[in-house]
Amino acid sequence: MPDEQPVSILGGTGALGFGLALRWGRAGVPVVIGSRDADRAADAARKAAELVPEGSFEGLGNAEAAQRAQTVLLTVPFRSQSETLTNLKEVLQEGQLLVDATVPLAAAVSGKATRTLGVWQGSAAQQAQEMAPDGVRVVSALHTVAASVLRDLDATLDEDILVCGDRKADKGPVMELVERIPGLRCVDCGKLEMARLTEQLTPLLIGINVRYKTHAGIKITGL
């Protein structure tokens, strides 16, 4: 579709970001893969194009990638979140949507992946909102879907994605984008402050997956 809006994925060379890039590319969404290293981003875009020949992929440095789309995903590890957002202070523009998938795992400071760190603002998403330029709206999502399952294009997805944000008008486009990926259903979990709870589900699932040797996700019943 010639008028299809692109999505930029900062940290798109990582496991989660690359998996999302593949799935959106296959769904017909143009994808801009961002990285601190533009060459790595370009390599990832070439690899994505080999895996999904029908997709549209471009690889750029984070700053340039952030300027290419109205919706920008942040899929970097927690230890890189603050630095990445600091480097984007003069790049992100009023009206853009910043979708934060960061989880404050203790592994960021050599701790266990089944534990989280305390974040002064309440959650990684609230920290992102505090650091983002005025007028950039933050939505929290995509903490519970396994990167390895996203990357396996033969795997069938069937799970819910929990979405938090202060405005329905912001969550709506993000939910529509996520649901372009077959098998993912979004659930509106309320305001951004609820991300302090949804982010905690990641270490819970990591522990479950280790014990059961699987890639469990989340489903909300009764909706």
C-alpha positions as CSV (number, residue, x, y, z in Angstrom):
1,M,0.0,0.0,0.0
2,P,1.6,3.3,-1.1
3,D,0.2,5.3,1.8
4,E,1.2,2.8,4.5
5,Q,2.7,4.5,7.5
6,P,6.1,3.2,8.6
7,V,7.1,2.3,12.1
8,S,10.6,2.9,13.5
9,I,12.1,0.4,15.9
10,L,15.0,1.7,18.0
11,G,17.0,-1.2,19.2
12,G,15.7,-3.1,16.2
13,T,18.8,-5.2,15.9
14,G,18.0,-6.8,19.3
15,A,15.9,-9.9,19.8
16,L,12.5,-8.2,20.5
17,G,13.0,-5.4,18.0
18,F,14.1,-7.7,15.2
19,G,11.2,-10.1,15.8
20,L,8.7,-7.3,15.6
21,A,10.4,-6.0,12.5
22,L,9.9,-9.4,10.8
23,R,6.3,-9.7,11.8
24,W,5.3,-6.2,10.8
25,G,7.2,-6.5,7.6
26,R,5.3,-9.6,6.7
27,A,2.0,-7.8,7.6
28,G,2.8,-5.1,5.1
29,V,4.0,-2.4,7.5
30,P,7.2,-0.5,6.3
31,V,9.8,-0.9,9.0
32,V,12.8,1.3,9.9
33,I,15.3,-0.5,12.0
34,G,17.3,1.8,14.3
35,S,20.5,1.1,16.1
36,R,23.4,3.0,17.8
37,D,25.5,1.6,15.0
38,A,24.0,2.5,11.6
39,D,26.0,-0.3,9.9
40,R,24.4,-2.9,12.3
41,A,21.0,-1.5,11.5
42,A,21.7,-1.8,7.8
43,D,22.8,-5.4,8.2
44,A,19.7,-6.2,10.2
45,A,17.5,-4.6,7.5
46,R,19.2,-6.8,4.8
47,K,18.7,-9.9,6.9
48,A,15.1,-9.0,7.5
49,A,14.6,-8.6,3.7
50,E,16.1,-12.0,3.1
51,L,13.7,-13.6,5.7
52,V,10.6,-11.6,4.5
53,P,11.2,-10.7,0.8
54,E,7.8,-9.1,0.6
55,G,8.5,-6.7,3.4
56,S,10.0,-3.1,3.3
57,F,13.0,-2.6,5.6
58,E,15.5,0.2,6.1
59,G,18.3,0.3,8.6
60,L,19.6,3.6,10.1
61,G,21.2,5.1,13.2
62,N,18.7,5.7,16.0
63,A,18.5,9.4,15.5
64,E,17.7,9.2,11.8
65,A,15.3,6.3,12.3
66,A,13.4,8.2,15.0
67,Q,12.6,10.9,12.5
68,R,11.2,8.6,9.8
69,A,7.9,7.6,11.6
70,Q,5.1,9.0,13.6
71,T,5.2,5.9,15.8
72,V,8.6,5.0,17.4
73,L,9.2,1.9,19.4
74,L,11.9,1.7,22.0
75,T,13.1,-1.9,22.4
76,V,16.5,-1.4,24.0
77,P,17.6,-3.0,27.3
78,F,16.9,-1.0,30.5
79,R,20.6,-0.1,30.9
80,S,20.4,1.7,27.5
81,Q,17.0,3.4,27.9
82,S,18.2,6.6,29.6
83,E,21.2,7.1,27.2
84,T,19.1,6.4,24.1
85,L,16.4,8.9,25.2
86,T,19.0,11.5,26.1
87,N,20.5,11.2,22.6
88,L,17.0,11.7,21.1
89,K,16.2,14.9,23.0
90,E,16.6,17.1,20.0
91,V,15.2,14.5,17.6
92,L,11.8,13.4,18.8
93,Q,9.1,15.8,17.9
94,E,5.8,17.0,19.4
95,G,3.0,14.7,18.4
96,Q,5.1,11.5,18.0
97,L,4.1,8.4,19.8
98,L,6.9,6.6,21.7
99,V,6.0,3.0,22.5
100,D,8.2,1.9,25.3
101,A,8.8,-1.9,25.7
102,T,11.6,-1.5,28.3
103,V,11.6,-3.8,31.3
104,P,13.8,-2.8,34.3
105,L,15.3,-6.3,34.8
106,A,17.9,-6.7,37.4
107,A,20.1,-8.4,34.7
108,A,20.9,-4.8,33.6
109,V,23.2,-4.6,36.6
110,S,24.3,-8.2,36.6
111,G,21.4,-9.4,38.7
112,K,18.8,-12.1,38.0
113,A,16.5,-11.9,35.0
114,T,13.7,-13.0,37.2
115,R,13.9,-9.8,39.3
116,T,13.4,-6.1,38.6
117,L,15.0,-2.9,39.7
118,G,13.2,-0.1,41.5
119,V,12.6,2.8,39.2
120,W,12.2,6.2,40.9
121,Q,9.4,7.3,38.5
122,G,7.5,4.1,39.2
123,S,8.2,2.2,35.9
124,A,10.5,2.3,32.9
125,A,7.6,3.7,30.9
126,Q,7.1,6.6,33.3
127,Q,10.9,7.3,33.2
128,A,10.6,7.4,29.4
129,Q,7.7,9.9,29.7
130,E,9.8,12.1,32.0
131,M,12.8,12.1,29.6
132,A,10.9,12.5,26.4
133,P,10.5,16.0,24.9
134,D,7.3,17.9,25.6
135,G,4.5,16.8,23.4
136,V,5.9,13.3,22.8
137,R,3.3,10.8,24.2
138,V,4.5,7.5,25.7
139,V,2.5,4.3,25.5
140,S,3.7,1.1,27.3
141,A,3.4,-2.2,25.5
142,L,4.9,-5.5,24.3
143,H,6.5,-6.7,27.5
144,T,5.1,-10.2,27.5
145,V,5.5,-11.6,24.0
146,A,8.6,-13.8,23.6
147,A,11.2,-12.4,21.1
148,S,12.1,-16.0,20.1
149,V,8.5,-16.7,19.1
150,L,8.2,-13.4,17.1
151,R,11.4,-14.2,15.3
152,D,10.2,-17.8,14.4
153,L,7.9,-17.0,11.4
154,D,6.6,-20.5,11.5
155,A,5.3,-20.1,15.0
156,T,1.6,-19.2,15.5
157,L,1.0,-16.4,17.9
158,D,-2.1,-16.5,20.3
159,E,-1.8,-14.0,23.1
160,D,-2.7,-10.7,24.5
161,I,-0.6,-7.5,24.6
162,L,-1.2,-5.3,27.6
163,V,-1.2,-1.6,26.7
164,C,-0.9,1.4,29.1
165,G,-1.1,5.1,28.3
166,D,-2.7,8.3,29.6
167,R,-4.8,9.0,26.5
168,K,-7.1,6.7,24.5
169,A,-6.2,8.7,21.4
170,D,-2.6,7.5,21.9
171,K,-3.3,3.9,22.7
172,G,-5.7,3.4,19.8
173,P,-3.1,3.7,17.0
174,V,-0.6,1.6,18.9
175,M,-3.2,-1.1,19.5
176,E,-4.1,-1.1,15.8
177,L,-0.4,-1.4,14.9
178,V,0.2,-4.3,17.2
179,E,-2.9,-6.1,16.0
180,R,-1.6,-6.0,12.4
181,I,0.4,-9.0,13.7
182,P,-1.9,-12.0,13.4
183,G,-2.5,-13.7,16.7
184,L,-1.9,-10.7,18.9
185,R,-4.8,-9.0,20.7
186,C,-4.4,-5.8,22.7
187,V,-5.9,-5.1,26.1
188,D,-6.2,-1.6,27.4
189,C,-4.9,-1.7,30.9
190,G,-5.4,2.0,31.8
191,K,-3.1,4.9,32.4
192,L,0.7,4.9,32.0
193,E,1.2,4.4,35.8
194,M,-0.2,0.9,35.4
195,A,3.0,0.0,33.5
196,R,4.6,-0.5,36.9
197,L,2.5,-3.7,37.0
198,T,2.7,-4.9,33.4
199,E,6.5,-4.5,33.4
200,Q,6.7,-6.9,36.3
201,L,5.1,-9.7,34.3
202,T,8.2,-10.1,32.2
203,P,10.4,-11.6,35.0
204,L,7.4,-13.7,36.0
205,L,7.2,-15.2,32.5
206,I,10.9,-15.7,32.3
207,G,10.8,-17.8,35.5
208,I,7.8,-19.8,34.2
209,N,9.5,-20.3,30.8
210,V,12.7,-21.6,32.5
211,R,10.7,-24.1,34.7
212,Y,8.4,-25.3,31.9
213,K,10.9,-25.0,29.1
214,T,8.4,-23.1,26.9
215,H,7.6,-19.6,25.7
216,A,4.5,-18.7,27.6
217,G,2.5,-15.6,27.0
218,I,-0.5,-13.8,28.6
219,K,-4.2,-14.2,27.9
220,I,-6.9,-12.2,29.6
221,T,-10.2,-14.1,29.8
222,G,-13.8,-12.9,29.8
223,L,-13.4,-10.0,27.4
